[in-house]
Amino acid sequence: MIPFISSKELFLLLIPLVATQIAAIHGPHEMAVDAAQWVLEDHSALRHAARTFFGGDVSYAPTKVQCPKDIEWLSDTSSLVKGEQQFLVKREKVVQRAVEKMMKQHNLPTPPRTPIIGYAISGGGYRSMITGLGGLMGLMPNSPEAVAAGTGGWSNAITYIAGLSGGSWATGSWIANGGMLPLDLLKNIWSLDSNLIYRDNDKFYFYSNLIGQVDAKRETGLPAQLTDYWALALSEQLLPMEYRMKGHPDLTISQLPEVIPKLGNGELPMPSIIASQRQEGEYVVAQNSTVWEFTPYAFGSWAFGSEKKVPGGFMPIEYLGTRLSGGQVNGSCWKGLDRLGFVMGTSATLFNGLLLELNSTNSHNIIVRAVKDMLYNLGKDNFDVSRVPNPFKGWHEAENPLKEFEYLTLVDAGETDQNLPLEPLLIPERKVDAIIAFDASRQTTTSWPNGSSIHTTYTRAHIIDDDDNADEKRGTKIDMPKVPTANGFVNGRLNTRPTFFGCEERETPLVVYIPQYPWTYYSNKSTFQLDYDIHAATETMLNGMRSLTLNSTVPTWSTCLSCALTDRSFSYTRDNRTAICQKCMDTFCWDGTNDDSTPQEYKPVMGVPDWLEEKGLVKMSMMDGIHGTNSWGDLVKAGLSEGSWKDLASGVIKAVGKKMGLV
């Protein structure tokens, strides 16, 4: 039932607003829109009516459209979707030229076929976004430092870029801004100095419009949830100005090839954003849960189910939100649910907990009221999820474990401990040859990666392959090379420098693992740090780049990276590799040793990793650290003085709440 407001109350509300905006009452007048929403803060339906009456923007909300004819609503996993196939034809031409150029630059032969290369960015909030794009910058031809290191240019040879949680923010923001140099993103586009949720300025406008856009989505009848607030906040920080709330926050992932010509022409890699599924009734997400993929061309999964895997399916992502039954439309058709901000927010639902904390306060702030309203509507069990109508309801009923679900319940895939989005790049149908896996996870007691995410993917791949008749089922197999345990990573110092996995395997991509390491800056910031000053952000990004370029300290590294990225496209083995590339493999490939004993506390020292020095790979001028520094210095900056993850998260939530006067 719509909450009641008397005609007198409505009259008193409208008179001063009409008086001040009488010249053009239906124009987008911020004062009228905001005031109306605040007066009606207890009544979402009337808030929405007032907002639309005064011309307030509501473009975040999906729109009902005429259903298309002759469309294949669902496709199986026997082949790539048509849009992706068409993209690959365009991208292959760009990749081929880049590979030829880079191999010639390193005096290496050109491979007989064009390699397919992926770049994966781990989760980890702003830390992973900044450092992951720093790593990508280490491959870009317009980065002078990357060019000087010999690695600049390989970004043009990447076919797929995949992101998860904070890595999805990197992926979405970089593509939406046309593949801009990440340092320019940092200086000219991002607004990282203002807290992502608890803004330092323009609070009234920000929160009023946040509520108004979500109200508009709620009025469509599609699920409105905490993720929508989070999505709009992300968009305000990371997307081009025209797609923020002072413009129109309506950019969808399906529109990217159209509005970003470089992507449409195949001049940028295809983005893939990852989420996982929490089954109905589950409170802990299974490591083997369904992994969902958002690309500009499709939404779906290569394999459905947790306990048992069956081949999955895909739908055209621009119609996400359209209810289907048995693969046919069951009602109206919708567009716009795939807003890029919503997709990035869905990949990072872990952060919904920050908004949820507001529910425990006694504040009457409008955002708090909206959060409480959301919680009441969703139920406490669904506060941390993103819900979308299930397009696979009733599809392939004999084997589909999702056949009865009205909604898909999506969460941050990092909750499965697969914090690196490798799985979509390991699917046999994509024929990926090499994957650069940039890991900015925060897993050791000193807040650096320990390889546990990549090991979880390896374990998951073998669970799937061990299913009955798994090799006979298309769409359920993951081709993942063998990797050590987390203890093996730390004991083998594999989390201090690049390592190649799968060097002598023929059926898997070769994985180039790049962990963030304190080359020039302690970039192990909290996942919940939601603002960065320009100095900290710049140094964090540069440290990410130097984790990939090795800060130009290893003369052979750029050649060895080139060997790794093209190894599969030569069909090389130890018997026929060039002497140069075999020496690289002998140096950087994992030797198979896995010391799973409990390691000593991991305390990386800023500068050149000891392993590289001990191998005699480092220039003499760069030995023993960087600029003569070989000590921790600031324990807080290094992460040594911080407590457990839960204590950290709680502390951050309380701190930002106090800043806003909420706790």
Disulfide bonds with the S-S distance in Angstrom:
Cys67-Cys333 1.99
Cys503-Cys589 1.92
Cys560-Cys584 2.07
Cys563-Cys581 2.05
